[in-house]
Each structure stands twice: as structure tokens, then as C-alpha cells.
């Protein structure tokens, strides 16, 4: 009896151990812990370009900057420079260029025309000086003022020339040339035909050089005339004395002949 109990208990224990071992063999392996993938750092934002600051410290470009701010075109330029992929290229006239401007006058322009004129001084893309070599082969290039406000470029041995129809000028220096903003100095204000028409005044001829006041040399004709002018004054006196002498001689001859005739009679 006791033997059968022991046998039953042992059999139950063996059966339980077998079940546990079979359960462990069929259970799936524990999942391997996965390390988190590192998130890439965001690309740094391009630095903000302050056109007002650049034009304030360079130049002098105070007149052009005043027009930018009064027409609110500075906001358009800043947006094009910092919020687009194309960037901007600005042609900035010096203060002396506005002082030299006589005709046409800006006083008769409407607010929209003045705004378009200032927008006309920028291209809606960043260009290095070397890029203008290719740009010069493409004909008229549209500006930020719109499609009818175009510029023509000529690239000659590293010098960039601009032709607006009314004014012809050239890039004299690079104020700032780092993508996305290029600022180039020009020596004339760009005047578009879309505002001022095609009746372009002729370029005034250069004034003649003054004739130097040089004293004549001693052997010059004027000097000779002066010398000859003094000699005639003595010449008449010599000829008159000769005439008097000749007259005296004739008188003496006449008297001698008369005296000889009187002796015979």
C-alpha cells in the first residue's frame, strides 16, 4: 500500500517535471532589447542677412537706403534674401549718383513708379561677378520690378556693364557677395524705360579744353610784326632826310647853271 503511494507520488512528480520542461522548450525566446535609433540633429538655419545694416556701414548709400525705407521696398528685399532659395542681387548707386542726376526728376513720379524704380535695382537671384559672363549672353534680364523692367549686361574682362536704356553704368565694387545676398556698387542711378519712355536725351558733349595763354616767342610772327612795327617809324625819317638832301643838291645845280649862263651874256 505504502509502496503504491510512493510510486504514485514519484510518478506525479516526474509527470510535473516533464510538463514544465516541455513548456520551457516550446515557449518563444525572450525578445532582445533594441537600442533606440539616434535622431539626426536638424541642419543649422542660414544666418539672417540684415540689408539695412550692410548698407548703413558701407557706401555712402544713405540716399538709396532712404528710398528703400520710404517705399517699403526694404521688406521685399529682406524677404527675397532670407526666405527664398534663390537669394537676391542688389545694385546700389552712391549718394553722388543721385546728386549728379538732373533729368529726369523723381519729383513727378507717383508712389507706385518710385517703388518700381527702386525694385528695378535688384535681381531675384544671387549672382557672383563671374555669373554675369553667362548672363550677358541671355539678352534682357527681368528685375524684381517685373517683366517689363529689364536690364542688359555686358561682361568685359571681369568688368560688368549695365544698360537700362536711359543710363549706362558699371559695377565699381562688390559690397557683399556671400550666398544668398550680393550687393554691388554702381556709379549711376538705373532709370527704366518702362517709366521714363524711350525719348532718351543725348549725352552732352564734353566742354572744350581752355586754350592756354602762351606768350609768343621772340621769333614768332607777332614778335616780328612788333619789331617791324617799330622799324617803319625810323624808315620815314631816313627817306625824308634823303629827299631834302637831294632837293638841296638840285637847287645848287640850278644856281650853278644859272650863274654860268649869266656869264656868257
C-alpha positions in Angstrom: 0.0 0.0 0.0 2.7 2.4 1.0 4.7 1.3 -2.0 1.9 2.2 -4.4 1.5 5.6 -2.7 5.2 6.3 -3.1 5.0 5.1 -6.7 2.1 7.4 -7.4 3.8 10.4 -5.9 7.0 9.7 -7.8 5.1 9.3 -11.0 3.2 12.6 -10.4 6.5 14.4 -9.7 8.1 13.1 -12.9 5.0 14.0 -14.9 5.0 17.5 -13.5 8.7 18.0 -14.2 8.2 16.7 -17.8 5.4 19.2 -18.3 7.5 22.1 -17.1 10.4 21.0 -19.3 8.2 20.7 -22.3 6.6 24.1 -21.7 10.0 25.8 -21.4 11.1 24.1 -24.7 8.0 25.3 -26.6 8.0 28.9 -25.2 9.5 31.6 -27.5 12.8 33.2 -26.6 12.6 36.5 -24.8 12.8 39.4 -27.2 16.2 41.2 -27.5 16.0 44.8 -26.3 16.6 47.1 -29.3 18.7 50.3 -28.8 16.9 53.5 -30.0 18.0 55.0 -33.3 19.5 58.4 -32.7 17.6 61.3 -34.2 19.8 63.3 -36.6 20.4 66.9 -35.5 18.5 69.5 -37.5 20.5 71.4 -40.1 21.5 74.9 -38.8 19.4 77.7 -40.2 21.3 80.1 -42.6 22.2 83.3 -40.9 19.8 86.2 -41.2 21.2 88.9 -43.5 20.3 92.5 -42.5 20.4 94.6 -45.6 19.8 97.8 -43.7 22.9 97.2 -41.6 25.0 96.3 -44.6 24.0 99.5 -46.5 24.5 101.6 -43.4 28.1 100.6 -42.7 29.1 100.6 -46.4 28.8 103.2 -49.0 27.9 106.0 -48.6 24.5 104.7 -49.7 22.3 106.8 -47.4 20.1 108.2 -50.3 19.3 104.8 -51.7 18.6 103.4 -48.2 16.2 106.3 -47.5 14.3 105.4 -50.7 14.3 101.7 -49.7 12.7 102.5 -46.3 10.3 105.2 -47.5 8.8 102.9 -50.3 8.9 99.8 -48.0 10.9 98.0 -50.7 13.4 97.0 -47.9 10.8 94.5 -46.7 10.6 92.9 -50.2 14.4 92.8 -50.4 14.7 91.2 -46.9 12.1 88.6 -47.7 13.8 87.7 -51.0 17.2 87.4 -49.3 16.2 85.4 -46.2 13.0 83.5 -47.1 13.7 82.1 -50.7 16.2 79.7 -52.1 17.2 82.0 -55.0 18.6 84.9 -52.9 19.0 88.4 -54.2 21.4 90.7 -56.1 21.2 94.4 -55.5 22.8 97.3 -57.5 23.3 100.2 -55.2 24.1 103.8 -56.5 26.3 106.0 -54.4 25.0 109.2 -52.9 26.9 111.2 -55.5 25.0 109.4 -58.3 21.7 110.9 -57.0 23.3 114.4 -56.7 24.6 114.2 -60.3 21.1 113.2 -61.5 19.5 116.3 -63.2 16.9 114.9 -65.7 14.6 113.2 -65.3 13.4 114.2 -61.9 11.9 111.9 -59.3 9.5 114.7 -58.1 7.0 113.9 -60.9 6.8 110.2 -60.2 3.9 108.5 -58.5 4.4 106.3 -55.4 4.0 103.2 -57.5 6.5 104.4 -60.1 9.0 105.3 -57.4 8.6 101.9 -55.8 9.1 100.2 -59.2 12.2 102.3 -59.8 13.8 101.1 -56.5 12.8 97.5 -57.2 14.4 97.9 -60.6 17.8 97.9 -58.8 17.6 94.2 -57.8 17.5 90.8 -59.4 15.5 87.9 -57.8 18.6 85.7 -57.6 22.1 85.6 -56.1 24.8 86.2 -58.8 28.6 86.3 -58.3 30.6 88.6 -60.6 31.7 85.6 -62.6 28.0 84.6 -63.2 27.5 87.8 -65.3 29.7 86.4 -68.0 27.0 83.8 -68.8 24.2 86.3 -68.0 25.4 88.7 -70.7 24.6 86.1 -73.4 20.9 85.9 -72.4 19.7 89.3 -73.5 17.4 91.3 -71.4 17.1 90.1 -67.7 14.0 90.8 -65.7 14.4 92.6 -62.3 12.3 92.5 -59.1 10.2 95.3 -60.5 8.6 92.9 -63.1 8.9 91.5 -66.6 8.9 94.8 -68.5 11.6 96.3 -66.2 14.7 94.6 -67.7 18.4 95.2 -67.7 21.1 94.3 -70.3 24.5 93.1 -69.1 27.9 93.1 -70.8 30.9 91.3 -69.3 34.2 92.7 -70.5 37.5 91.4 -69.0 36.0 91.0 -65.5 34.0 94.3 -65.6 30.2 94.1 -65.5 28.4 96.8 -67.5 24.7 97.6 -67.1 22.4 99.2 -69.6 18.9 100.3 -68.7 18.3 102.3 -71.9 18.3 105.7 -70.1 21.5 105.0 -68.1 24.6 103.0 -68.7 26.9 102.2 -65.8 29.2 99.5 -64.5 29.9 97.7 -61.3 32.7 99.5 -59.5 33.0 97.3 -56.4 31.5 94.4 -54.5 30.0 95.5 -51.2 28.8 92.0 -50.2 28.9 88.7 -52.1 28.0 85.8 -49.9 25.1 83.5 -50.8 22.2 84.3 -50.6 22.9 88.1 -50.9 25.1 90.0 -53.4 25.4 93.8 -53.2 27.3 95.7 -56.0 28.1 99.4 -56.1 27.3 101.3 -59.4 28.1 104.9 -60.3 24.8 105.8 -61.8 21.1 105.5 -60.9 19.3 102.9 -63.0 16.4 104.6 -64.9 14.0 102.1 -66.6 12.4 102.9 -70.0 9.1 101.5 -68.6 8.8 104.7 -66.5 10.7 107.3 -68.5 9.9 106.1 -72.0 12.3 105.8 -74.9 12.9 109.5 -75.5 16.4 109.3 -74.1 18.3 112.7 -74.0 21.6 112.7 -75.9 24.8 112.6 -73.9 26.1 116.1 -73.6 29.4 116.7 -75.4 32.4 117.3 -73.3 33.3 121.0 -72.9 36.3 122.1 -74.9 39.5 122.4 -73.1 40.6 126.0 -72.5 43.3 127.4 -74.8 46.5 128.1 -72.8 47.6 131.8 -72.9 51.2 131.4 -74.1 53.3 134.5 -74.8 54.7 134.5 -78.3 58.3 133.6 -78.8 60.9 136.1 -80.0 60.9 134.7 -83.5 57.1 134.3 -83.8 55.2 136.3 -86.4 53.7 138.6 -83.8 57.1 139.4 -82.4 58.4 140.1 -85.9 55.4 142.3 -86.5 56.2 144.2 -83.4 59.8 144.6 -84.4 58.8 145.6 -88.0 56.2 147.9 -86.5 59.0 149.8 -84.7 61.3 150.0 -87.8 58.8 151.9 -90.1 58.9 154.7 -87.6 62.6 155.2 -88.3 62.3 154.5 -92.0 60.2 157.5 -92.9 62.7 159.9 -91.2 65.6 158.4 -93.2 63.8 158.7 -96.6 62.7 162.3 -95.8 66.2 163.4 -95.0 67.4 161.9 -98.3 64.7 163.8 -100.1 65.8 167.1 -98.5 69.4 166.4 -99.4 68.5 165.7 -103.0 66.5 168.9 -103.2 69.3 170.9 -101.9 71.7 169.4 -104.4 69.3 170.2 -107.3 68.9 173.7 -106.1 72.7 174.2 -106.1 73.0 172.7 -109.5 70.3 175.0 -110.8 72.0 178.0 -109.3 75.4 177.0 -110.8 73.9 176.6 -114.2 72.1 179.9 -114.0 75.4 181.6 -112.9 77.2 180.1 -115.9 74.6 181.2 -118.4 74.7 184.7 -116.9 78.5 184.9 -117.5 78.1 184.3 -121.3 75.5 187.0 -121.7 
